[in-house]
């Protein structure tokens, strides 16, 4: 039994990206049924992150490793958005992304974050926004960010700034949104056009174009407002 357990956990560890959470259904799918998982926990191979969620023993798992499990294992349409997505892509270097900062996650109205993720102390505040901001186009304007051994989905800059504007003034100030827009000199007109056309918020559309024109971005002149 011990040799079987040892070989099974070694197989799991090879499949399991460092720094990420693994949920019980994923572990079971790869042969680690619940009793075996409890055995691994007792023998200190695994450590519990929350109900039905685990990390490798001694592995440092941050909030991004939890988001990876939500996206790749639980298969929920949740992504990193707004200011957090801009920060992770180097567009908001003047804003902090360390301990105590706020991480912005987005998903459709019917989707809730798993309990283990919400209850875990990640060292950051997590703000989850459930919205159909881009009606019927949940995947539009999303990209992937490589984080060592794994990657997560997040909003491309074009979508992220619109998510920031969605939260003005309740979440972010108008002034902060303007500063963020100033740095977005290389947005792709085609993606901007597509997102504006599918955006369900008139406020976001108007504020986006007002700020873009105010910042005198060249890409703003390529947007066909008659279709927005």
ABEGO torsion letter per residue (X at the ends): XAAAAAAAAAAAAAABBBGBBBBAAAAAAAGBBAAAAAAAAAAGABBBABBGBBBBBGBBBBAAAAAAAAAAAAGBBBBBBEAAAAAAAGABAABBABBGBBBBBBBBAABBBBAAAAABBAGBBBBBBBBBABBGBAABGBBBBBBEABBBBBBBAAAAAAAAAAAOAAABBAAAAAAAAAABAABBAAAAAAAAAABABAAAAAAAAAAAAAAGBAAAAABBAAAX
